[in-house]
Amino acid sequence: MAMMEVTMGNWIRVLSVAGLLSLAACRMAPVYNQQTTPSEAPPDATLEHVTKAIKQAGLNLGWRMTEEEPGRIIGTLNLRRHQAVVEILFDTESYSITYLDSTNLKYDGAEIHQNYNSWIQNLSNAIYAQISSI
């Protein structure tokens, strides 16, 4: 059986491929926070209506929604070994979603796995739609 000669060129190729694979596996992006967004709630909507709409929007997407106090909900999403925790502040006219914590999303203080941002955009869209249908 012939042995492959290990040369510097072979090592460089192996390390280059390993580097590309690690970059592809770790897709990072700046943390996305949904800034204050008009909710399009009807004029007669109460804070209780908006609270129920936000909770339902999150539940429909698999988030656990916990009302901490009027106008403040903590949303927690668990997917496989990953967890995202956000704070949702709201009133009858607007809402915002802000990063609080995460597990296994490689958060470094500024960047996070890019899937997190998709989850937040999906949650925001669902909240907007649910409030609009009050």
VEXBALUM-887315 format. One record per residue: residue number from 0; residue in one letter; y negated, z negated, x negated of N, C-alpha, C, O in turn. Coordinates in nm, 3 decimals. Layout:
BEGIN
pavo|kolti|n_v|n_w|n_u|ca_v|ca_w|ca_u|c_v|c_w|c_u|o_v|o_w|o_u
NUM|a|Y|Z|X|Y|Z|X|Y|Z|X|Y|Z|X
...
This chain:
BEGIN
pavo|kolti|n_v|n_w|n_u|ca_v|ca_w|ca_u|c_v|c_w|c_u|o_v|o_w|o_u
0|m|0.116|0.000|-0.086|0.000|0.000|0.000|-0.123|0.000|-0.091|-0.134|-0.085|-0.179
1|a|-0.213|0.092|-0.070|-0.333|0.103|-0.153|-0.437|0.004|-0.106|-0.460|-0.013|0.014
2|m|-0.501|-0.061|-0.201|-0.606|-0.156|-0.168|-0.740|-0.085|-0.173|-0.764|-0.002|-0.260
3|m|-0.825|-0.118|-0.081|-0.959|-0.059|-0.078|-1.044|-0.126|-0.185|-1.048|-0.248|-0.196
4|e|-1.111|-0.047|-0.262|-1.196|-0.102|-0.366|-1.323|-0.158|-0.301|-1.390|-0.088|-0.225
5|v|-1.355|-0.283|-0.332|-1.475|-0.347|-0.278|-1.590|-0.314|-0.371|-1.590|-0.354|-0.488
6|t|-1.686|-0.243|-0.319|-1.803|-0.206|-0.399|-1.928|-0.265|-0.335|-1.924|-0.313|-0.221
7|m|-2.037|-0.263|-0.407|-2.164|-0.312|-0.355|-2.205|-0.232|-0.232|-2.260|-0.288|-0.137
8|g|-2.179|-0.102|-0.233|-2.213|-0.017|-0.118|-2.138|-0.058|0.006|-2.195|-0.060|0.116
9|n|-2.009|-0.093|-0.009|-1.930|-0.137|0.106|-1.986|-0.268|0.163|-1.995|-0.285|0.285
10|w|-2.022|-0.360|0.075|-2.077|-0.488|0.120|-2.208|-0.467|0.194|-2.232|-0.531|0.296
11|i|-2.291|-0.380|0.145|-2.420|-0.353|0.210|-2.396|-0.296|0.349|-2.464|-0.334|0.444
12|r|-2.300|-0.205|0.362|-2.268|-0.149|0.494|-2.218|-0.257|0.589|-2.259|-0.262|0.705
13|v|-2.129|-0.345|0.542|-2.075|-0.452|0.625|-2.187|-0.545|0.670|-2.196|-0.581|0.787
14|l|-2.273|-0.584|0.576|-2.383|-0.674|0.611|-2.483|-0.607|0.705|-2.538|-0.674|0.792
15|s|-2.508|-0.479|0.690|-2.599|-0.407|0.779|-2.545|-0.404|0.922|-2.619|-0.429|1.017
16|v|-2.417|-0.374|0.936|-2.354|-0.372|1.069|-2.357|-0.511|1.131|-2.387|-0.526|1.249
17|a|-2.326|-0.613|1.053|-2.328|-0.751|1.103|-2.469|-0.789|1.148|-2.485|-0.855|1.251
18|g|-2.568|-0.750|1.074|-2.707|-0.779|1.111|-2.748|-0.710|1.240|-2.813|-0.771|1.324
19|l|-2.710|-0.585|1.256|-2.741|-0.512|1.379|-2.672|-0.574|1.500|-2.731|-0.584|1.607
20|l|-2.548|-0.615|1.482|-2.475|-0.678|1.592|-2.540|-0.810|1.633|-2.549|-0.840|1.752
21|s|-2.584|-0.888|1.535|-2.646|-1.016|1.569|-2.780|-0.994|1.639|-2.815|-1.071|1.729
22|l|-2.856|-0.892|1.601|-2.982|-0.861|1.669|-2.958|-0.816|1.812|-3.031|-0.856|1.903
23|a|-2.857|-0.735|1.833|-2.826|-0.686|1.967|-2.780|-0.799|2.058|-2.808|-0.797|2.178
24|a|-2.711|-0.895|2.003|-2.659|-1.005|2.083|-2.767|-1.106|2.119|-2.750|-1.181|2.215
25|c|-2.875|-1.110|2.047|-2.979|-1.211|2.066|-3.109|-1.144|2.108|-3.198|-1.123|2.025
26|r|-3.122|-1.110|2.236|-3.241|-1.043|2.286|-3.340|-1.149|2.332|-3.322|-1.210|2.438
27|m|-3.443|-1.170|2.254|-3.541|-1.274|2.282|-3.670|-1.211|2.333|-3.700|-1.095|2.305
28|a|-3.747|-1.289|2.410|-3.875|-1.244|2.463|-3.963|-1.367|2.483|-3.912|-1.478|2.497
29|p|-4.095|-1.348|2.486|-4.183|-1.461|2.517|-4.149|-1.517|2.655|-4.115|-1.442|2.746
30|v|-4.157|-1.649|2.669|-4.127|-1.713|2.796|-4.225|-1.664|2.902|-4.347|-1.664|2.880
31|y|-4.171|-1.622|3.016|-4.253|-1.573|3.126|-4.276|-1.687|3.226|-4.181|-1.743|3.279
32|n|-4.401|-1.719|3.249|-4.439|-1.813|3.354|-4.512|-1.734|3.461|-4.603|-1.657|3.431
33|q|-4.472|-1.752|3.585|-4.539|-1.685|3.697|-4.669|-1.760|3.725|-4.667|-1.872|3.775
34|q|-4.779|-1.697|3.691|-4.909|-1.760|3.713|-4.937|-1.771|3.862|-4.865|-1.714|3.944
35|t|-5.041|-1.843|3.897|-5.076|-1.862|4.037|-5.079|-1.728|4.108|-5.155|-1.638|4.071
36|t|-4.995|-1.717|4.210|-4.976|-1.593|4.284|-5.007|-1.617|4.431|-4.953|-1.711|4.490
37|p|-5.093|-1.535|4.492|-5.116|-1.551|4.637|-4.983|-1.537|4.711|-4.902|-1.450|4.679
38|s|-4.962|-1.624|4.811|-4.832|-1.627|4.877|-4.823|-1.537|5.000|-4.712|-1.508|5.046
39|e|-4.936|-1.494|5.054|-4.936|-1.411|5.175|-4.875|-1.485|5.294|-4.819|-1.422|5.384
40|a|-4.885|-1.617|5.294|-4.838|-1.695|5.409|-4.933|-1.671|5.525|-5.053|-1.650|5.504
41|p|-4.882|-1.673|5.648|-4.971|-1.656|5.763|-5.072|-1.771|5.770|-5.044|-1.880|5.719
42|p|-5.186|-1.750|5.832|-5.291|-1.852|5.836|-5.247|-1.985|5.899|-5.301|-2.090|5.866
43|d|-5.149|-1.980|5.989|-5.105|-2.103|6.055|-4.987|-2.170|5.983|-4.931|-2.266|6.036
44|a|-4.948|-2.121|5.866|-4.836|-2.180|5.791|-4.874|-2.318|5.739|-4.985|-2.338|5.690
45|t|-4.782|-2.411|5.750|-4.803|-2.546|5.698|-4.734|-2.559|5.562|-4.656|-2.473|5.522
46|l|-4.764|-2.667|5.492|-4.697|-2.693|5.365|-4.547|-2.707|5.386|-4.468|-2.667|5.300
47|e|-4.507|-2.763|5.499|-4.365|-2.776|5.530|-4.299|-2.639|5.547|-4.186|-2.619|5.501
48|h|-4.367|-2.545|5.611|-4.313|-2.409|5.624|-4.292|-2.345|5.486|-4.188|-2.287|5.458
49|v|-4.394|-2.359|5.401|-4.387|-2.298|5.267|-4.278|-2.365|5.185|-4.205|-2.297|5.112
50|t|-4.265|-2.496|5.195|-4.160|-2.569|5.123|-4.022|-2.515|5.162|-3.939|-2.487|5.076
51|k|-3.999|-2.503|5.291|-3.869|-2.451|5.339|-3.846|-2.309|5.290|-3.734|-2.275|5.251
52|a|-3.949|-2.226|5.291|-3.935|-2.087|5.246|-3.900|-2.080|5.098|-3.813|-2.003|5.058
53|i|-3.966|-2.161|5.016|-3.939|-2.161|4.872|-3.798|-2.211|4.845|-3.726|-2.153|4.764
54|k|-3.758|-2.318|4.912|-3.622|-2.369|4.894|-3.519|-2.264|4.933|-3.421|-2.244|4.861
55|q|-3.540|-2.196|5.045|-3.445|-2.095|5.090|-3.438|-1.978|4.993|-3.330|-1.927|4.964
56|a|-3.553|-1.935|4.943|-3.556|-1.825|4.845|-3.472|-1.859|4.724|-3.393|-1.777|4.677
57|g|-3.489|-1.980|4.672|-3.412|-2.023|4.555|-3.264|-2.035|4.586|-3.180|-1.987|4.510
58|l|-3.232|-2.098|4.698|-3.091|-2.114|4.737|-3.021|-1.979|4.750|-2.906|-1.964|4.710
59|n|-3.091|-1.881|4.806|-3.033|-1.746|4.823|-2.995|-1.682|4.689|-2.907|-1.596|4.683
60|l|-3.061|-1.725|4.582|-3.034|-1.670|4.448|-2.948|-1.763|4.362|-2.924|-1.734|4.245
61|g|-2.901|-1.873|4.420|-2.815|-1.964|4.345|-2.887|-2.077|4.274|-2.824|-2.149|4.197
62|w|-3.016|-2.095|4.297|-3.090|-2.204|4.237|-3.069|-2.331|4.318|-3.054|-2.326|4.440
63|r|-3.066|-2.444|4.251|-3.070|-2.575|4.319|-3.217|-2.612|4.325|-3.284|-2.620|4.222
64|m|-3.267|-2.635|4.445|-3.409|-2.662|4.466|-3.427|-2.807|4.510|-3.373|-2.848|4.612
65|t|-3.504|-2.884|4.433|-3.525|-3.026|4.461|-3.674|-3.051|4.480|-3.753|-3.031|4.388
66|e|-3.711|-3.096|4.599|-3.851|-3.128|4.623|-3.881|-3.264|4.560|-3.824|-3.365|4.598
67|e|-3.971|-3.264|4.462|-4.008|-3.386|4.392|-4.119|-3.459|4.466|-4.122|-3.582|4.471
68|e|-4.210|-3.383|4.524|-4.322|-3.435|4.601|-4.381|-3.316|4.676|-4.350|-3.202|4.644
69|p|-4.466|-3.341|4.776|-4.526|-3.228|4.847|-4.598|-3.133|4.749|-4.681|-3.176|4.669
70|g|-4.564|-3.005|4.758|-4.626|-2.906|4.671|-4.562|-2.892|4.534|-4.615|-2.821|4.449
71|r|-4.448|-2.958|4.513|-4.380|-2.949|4.382|-4.229|-2.951|4.400|-4.172|-3.047|4.453
72|i|-4.166|-2.843|4.357|-4.020|-2.829|4.361|-3.970|-2.803|4.220|-4.032|-2.727|4.145
73|i|-3.859|-2.865|4.184|-3.791|-2.835|4.057|-3.672|-2.746|4.092|-3.587|-2.781|4.174
74|g|-3.668|-2.629|4.029|-3.558|-2.535|4.050|-3.468|-2.535|3.928|-3.515|-2.531|3.814
75|t|-3.337|-2.540|3.952|-3.239|-2.539|3.843|-3.137|-2.430|3.870|-3.075|-2.426|3.977
76|l|-3.119|-2.341|3.774|-3.020|-2.234|3.785|-2.914|-2.256|3.678|-2.946|-2.266|3.559
77|n|-2.789|-2.262|3.720|-2.675|-2.275|3.628|-2.592|-2.148|3.637|-2.537|-2.116|3.742
78|l|-2.584|-2.075|3.527|-2.502|-1.954|3.518|-2.412|-1.965|3.397|-2.459|-1.968|3.283
79|r|-2.282|-1.971|3.422|-2.185|-1.990|3.314|-2.223|-2.113|3.233|-2.228|-2.223|3.288
80|r|-2.250|-2.098|3.105|-2.288|-2.213|3.020|-2.440|-2.223|3.002|-2.487|-2.299|2.918
81|h|-2.515|-2.147|3.081|-2.660|-2.143|3.066|-2.727|-2.217|3.181|-2.677|-2.219|3.294
82|q|-2.842|-2.278|3.149|-2.918|-2.347|3.253|-3.067|-2.323|3.229|-3.115|-2.329|3.116
83|a|-3.137|-2.296|3.338|-3.283|-2.284|3.335|-3.340|-2.383|3.437|-3.288|-2.396|3.548
84|v|-3.446|-2.453|3.398|-3.512|-2.548|3.486|-3.661|-2.512|3.490|-3.725|-2.498|3.386
85|v|-3.714|-2.497|3.613|-3.854|-2.460|3.630|-3.923|-2.554|3.728|-3.859|-2.620|3.810
86|e|-4.054|-2.557|3.717|-4.137|-2.631|3.811|-4.209|-2.528|3.897|-4.268|-2.433|3.845
87|i|-4.203|-2.546|4.028|-4.273|-2.458|4.121|-4.381|-2.542|4.189|-4.351|-2.635|4.264
88|l|-4.505|-2.509|4.162|-4.619|-2.575|4.225|-4.673|-2.480|4.330|-4.684|-2.360|4.307
89|f|-4.708|-2.534|4.447|-4.750|-2.447|4.557|-4.834|-2.521|4.659|-4.833|-2.643|4.667
90|d|-4.905|-2.442|4.737|-4.970|-2.488|4.857|-4.952|-2.377|4.960|-4.865|-2.291|4.942
91|t|-5.029|-2.375|5.065|-5.009|-2.273|5.168|-5.069|-2.138|5.129|-5.050|-2.039|5.201
92|e|-5.141|-2.133|5.016|-5.206|-2.008|4.977|-5.149|-1.944|4.850|-5.167|-1.824|4.830
93|s|-5.081|-2.021|4.766|-5.033|-1.965|4.640|-4.919|-2.050|4.583|-4.890|-2.160|4.630
94|y|-4.856|-1.994|4.478|-4.750|-2.066|4.406|-4.749|-2.023|4.261|-4.801|-1.917|4.226
95|s|-4.688|-2.106|4.177|-4.667|-2.071|4.037|-4.531|-2.125|3.995|-4.481|-2.221|4.052
96|i|-4.473|-2.062|3.894|-4.342|-2.103|3.841|-4.358|-2.120|3.691|-4.401|-2.028|3.621
97|t|-4.324|-2.239|3.641|-4.343|-2.271|3.500|-4.214|-2.324|3.438|-4.144|-2.406|3.498
98|y|-4.185|-2.276|3.319|-4.068|-2.323|3.242|-4.077|-2.473|3.218|-4.183|-2.525|3.182
99|l|-3.965|-2.543|3.238|-3.956|-2.685|3.205|-3.853|-2.710|3.096|-3.880|-2.783|3.000
100|d|-3.732|-2.649|3.110|-3.624|-2.680|3.017|-3.517|-2.572|3.029|-3.516|-2.493|3.124
101|s|-3.429|-2.569|2.932|-3.316|-2.476|2.937|-3.204|-2.524|2.845|-3.225|-2.606|2.755
102|t|-3.086|-2.471|2.870|-2.969|-2.499|2.788|-2.903|-2.366|2.755|-2.881|-2.284|2.843
103|n|-2.872|-2.344|2.629|-2.803|-2.224|2.580|-2.879|-2.095|2.607|-2.818|-1.990|2.627
104|l|-3.012|-2.102|2.608|-3.094|-1.981|2.622|-3.179|-1.957|2.498|-3.269|-1.872|2.499
105|k|-3.150|-2.031|2.392|-3.213|-2.013|2.261|-3.365|-2.027|2.263|-3.436|-1.960|2.188
106|y|-3.416|-2.113|2.350|-3.559|-2.138|2.357|-3.606|-2.200|2.226|-3.546|-2.296|2.177
107|d|-3.715|-2.144|2.169|-3.765|-2.194|2.040|-3.908|-2.246|2.048|-3.975|-2.263|1.946
108|g|-3.955|-2.271|2.168|-4.092|-2.317|2.185|-4.187|-2.208|2.230|-4.294|-2.237|2.282
109|a|-4.148|-2.084|2.211|-4.231|-1.970|2.252|-4.146|-1.858|2.313|-4.189|-1.792|2.407
110|e|-4.026|-1.837|2.258|-3.940|-1.729|2.305|-3.811|-1.784|2.362|-3.769|-1.896|2.330
111|i|-3.748|-1.703|2.445|-3.625|-1.741|2.513|-3.543|-1.616|2.535|-3.595|-1.505|2.525
112|h|-3.415|-1.631|2.565|-3.332|-1.514|2.595|-3.396|-1.437|2.710|-3.439|-1.497|2.809
113|q|-3.403|-1.307|2.697|-3.477|-1.225|2.793|-3.421|-1.232|2.936|-3.493|-1.202|3.030
114|n|-3.296|-1.271|2.955|-3.242|-1.284|3.090|-3.320|-1.389|3.171|-3.335|-1.375|3.292
115|y|-3.369|-1.492|3.103|-3.448|-1.594|3.171|-3.564|-1.531|3.246|-3.588|-1.562|3.363
116|n|-3.636|-1.442|3.179|-3.753|-1.379|3.242|-3.713|-1.299|3.366|-3.787|-1.298|3.464
117|s|-3.600|-1.234|3.363|-3.553|-1.161|3.481|-3.523|-1.257|3.595|-3.554|-1.228|3.711
118|w|-3.463|-1.371|3.562|-3.432|-1.470|3.666|-3.560|-1.520|3.732|-3.564|-1.539|3.853
119|i|-3.665|-1.542|3.652|-3.791|-1.593|3.706|-3.860|-1.486|3.790|-3.916|-1.517|3.896
120|q|-3.858|-1.363|3.746|-3.918|-1.256|3.826|-3.844|-1.237|3.957|-3.906|-1.215|4.061
121|n|-3.711|-1.247|3.954|-3.633|-1.238|4.077|-3.666|-1.354|4.171|-3.681|-1.334|4.292
122|l|-3.677|-1.474|4.116|-3.711|-1.591|4.197|-3.850|-1.574|4.259|-3.869|-1.602|4.377
123|s|-3.945|-1.529|4.181|-4.080|-1.509|4.231|-4.082|-1.406|4.344|-4.147|-1.427|4.446
124|n|-4.012|-1.296|4.326|-4.007|-1.193|4.431|-3.944|-1.248|4.558|-3.989|-1.219|4.668
125|a|-3.838|-1.328|4.542|-3.771|-1.386|4.659|-3.863|-1.486|4.730|-3.867|-1.490|4.853
126|i|-3.936|-1.566|4.653|-4.029|-1.662|4.714|-4.137|-1.587|4.791|-4.169|-1.622|4.905
127|y|-4.193|-1.486|4.729|-4.299|-1.407|4.794|-4.247|-1.348|4.926|-4.315|-1.357|5.029
128|a|-4.130|-1.289|4.923|-4.074|-1.228|5.043|-4.045|-1.332|5.151|-4.073|-1.309|5.269
129|q|-3.991|-1.447|5.110|-3.955|-1.551|5.206|-4.082|-1.610|5.270|-4.085|-1.633|5.391
130|i|-4.184|-1.635|5.191|-4.309|-1.690|5.247|-4.375|-1.588|5.339|-4.429|-1.624|5.443
131|s|-4.371|-1.462|5.301|-4.432|-1.357|5.383|-4.366|-1.343|5.518|-4.427|-1.292|5.613
132|s|-4.241|-1.389|5.529|-4.169|-1.374|5.656|-4.174|-1.500|5.743|-4.103|-1.509|5.843
133|i|-4.258|-1.595|5.707|-4.272|-1.719|5.788|-4.321|-1.680|5.926|-4.340|-1.767|6.012
